[in-house]
Amino acid sequence: MQLSPEGVLTQLGYHPETTLVEQFQRAAQNTPGFEKISKHLVALNDHLKNYHGFVALSNSQPRFKIKIESQDPNTIEVATQEIYKWADKYNVRLQKVQNAHTYYIVAVA
């Protein structure tokens, strides 16, 4: 099942206005294999809420990002493990942002 850009944006907590739909489409086009994980982004976003994390559109790059906002080291460690487990399961290549608990989704195998 393929979700529409508006559907994914809504599930990620955005109001799907035209500029956000366009930003979403650029990020999806810039992520080879994106169609394989679109519905899984929503599930990851819901799961990461337990760890003060989320999936979002990056404002600095045409990519989707995964971010952990918790300050608790234990929570950060568990959330990071969950992110990598998800990435391994769905063959997602991540790029870690230096000095941050943020990961860009680069490609899907």
Secondary structure, 3 states (H helix, E strand, C coil): CCCCHHHHHHHCCCCCCHHHHHHHHHHHHCCCCHHHCHHHHHHHHHHHHHHCEEEEECCCCCCEEEEECCCCHHHHHHHHHHHHHHHHHCCEEEEECCCCCEEEEEEEC
